[in-house]
């Protein structure tokens, strides 16, 4: 194990710690996750963020309203099974 020292703005550190606390991880764990993901991706990993429950609900509602996510109406169970098996 080794130690990495870096300088960050105090406000950045405090804000990041609040997010990591909400996720149930330490700053050290978050940095290790970032470094391992960078190695795996051979570059900067995709970003992740903590979304509020309201944001997630709104996303799911939009998905549910999208016609491509809806099945057609069926007049019988056989018709529904045929559509599912197609």
Protein Blocks (a to p, Z undefined) as FASTA:
>chain_A
ZZddddddfklmmmmmmmmmmnopafklmmmmmmmmmmmnopacdddddddfklmmmmmm
mmmmpmklpccddfbfklmmmmmmZZ
